[in-house]
Amino acid sequence: MLDFLNEVNWWCLLLLLFLAFILGWLLSRWSLKNKYKKALDECEQRNLILKRENHEKANSTFSTSLTLEDNNEIRAIKTSDRGGLPVANTESIPKLNFDSFGKADSSQKDDLKLISGVGPFIEEKLNSIGIYTFDQISKFTKEDIDTVTALIQFFPGRIERDEWTNQAKKLKSKS
């Protein structure tokens, strides 16, 4: 009889632990729902306001960071600063002057990583703004270098210090 009572006590204890687990789980879900409900409501209100104003960001979940202008100039739009902070001022966006160094596409692509100071990341950034060949880099003017530095958000002065234009001229003559 004593063994039966011990077994019943164990089952009661397991049932109480299970009920405590379920209660804790439900309370945590309710707590998190209330915690984030205010933020979600605020986002929905902002989205409704943007939709009423017919704002482009309210109608899409993806915004491009590069735009191709009617005159075939590529402009990069800085949407966030270091640390992920959004940038509101997009008025002073530099424009590349392709007339000074020429246009190219991905079919003419050179391995820009052969230039000292250009790694895979910087090569990808250069490609994203329309720079694919050694010939283009070899024809950079001071203004082009400043614009490219601003567009790829690279260390100022690095292109000149590493002499990308001279390196590109030598690599262009080898190919």
N, C-alpha and C positions, 0 to 999 in steps of 0.2 A: 504494500500500500504506500509505503514511504517512497519507493522508487517511482510509482505512478505520479505522486505529487511533485517530485523533483522534475520529472519529464514535463508535466503541465507547466511548472514554473518556467522552465526553459523556453517552451513554446510561447508563453505569455511575454517573456522578455524579448524574444525575437520579433513578435508581433508589435510590441511597443517601439522597438528600434526601427522597424520598417515604417510604422506610422510617423515617427519623428523625422525620418529621412524624407518621406513624401511631403510632410508639412514644411520642412525647411526648403525643399526644392520649390514648392509652390510660392512660398513667401519671397524667395530670391527672384523668381520670375516676375512676380508682381512688383517688387521693389525696383528692378531694372527697367521694367516697362514704364513705371512712373518717372524714373530718373531721366530716361531718354525721350519721353513723350513730348516734353516741352521743346526740346531742340528739334525734333521732327516736325512739330507743328509750326515752329518758326521757319524752317526750311520750306515747308509747303506754302506758307503765306508769301514768302519771298518769290517763290516760283510762280504763284498766281499773279503777283504784281508784275513780274517780268512778262508773263504771257499776255496780260492785258495791254502792256506796252509793246507787244509784238517783238520782244527782244530775242535775238538769235540764240543765246545760250539757254533760254528756257525751252526751246524746241529741239535741242539736240543734247546728247550726252558726251559728244566729242567735239572739241574745237581744235582746229589746226593751228600750229605755231608758225607755219610758213604760208605766205600767200603769194600767188603769182599775179602780178599787176598786169594791166592791159598792155603796157609797153614792155612786157617781158622782163621786168625787174623783179627780183625776188626780195621780199622783205621778211625779216624774222620779227616776230612779235614776242617780246619778253613778257611772260605771264606770271613768273614767280622769281623772287630773288633768292639768294642763298638762304638756306634754312626753310625753304618752301613758303615764304611769306609772299602773298599775292602783290603784284605791282599794278597800280592803277594808271600810272602815266605811260601811255603808249604813243604820245604825240611825237617824240623825237626818235623815231625808228630810222636807223640808217638804211640807205639803199645802195645796192651794188651797182656799179657802172660797168656792165658787161662790154660796152663799146671799147673800153680801154684795154681789156685783157682777153676778150673773146668768150664765146659760149661753147659749151661742150655738154655731152650727155653721158649716161652710164655706159653706152656702147663704146665710147672712146676712153674709158677710164684707165688711168695709170695707177700703179701701186704707190700711193702717196706716202706710205709708211717708210719708203726708202729715204725720205727726207728726215734728217736728224731733228728730233723734236716733234715729229708727227707719229702718233701711235694709232691704234685702231679706233679709239674714241674720237680723236681729233679728225681722223680721216672721214669717219662717219658724219661728223658735224660739217666738214668742208663739202662733202658730197650733198648733204641736205640743203646747202645754200647754192648749189650749182657749180661747185669747183671740183673738177674731176681729173685734170691733166697737169703735167709738169709745165706745159706751154702756158697755161693760164697763170700759174703761180710765177713763172719766170717774167711775166709782163706786169706784175703788180707795181703800182705807183704807191707813193706814201699814203695818199688818200684811200686807195684800195686796201692797203695793209690796216689802216685805222678802222675802216668799215668792217673788214673780215674779223678783226680782233673783237669789235663790238658785237658782231653777229654770232660768233661762236663762243663768246664769253670766255676767252682765253686770256692768259696772263698778258697784260699790256707790255709791249716792247719785245716779247718773246720771238715774234716772227722776224724782226730786224736783228735781234741778238743772235739767233740761230742761222741767220742769212738764208732763209728759205728760198728767196729769189735766185741767189747764186747757186745754191744746191740744185734747184729745179732746172736752171740753165745747163748745168753739167749733166744731169740725168737725162735731160731732153736730147742732148747731143749724143749720148750713148745709145739711145733707143732708136 
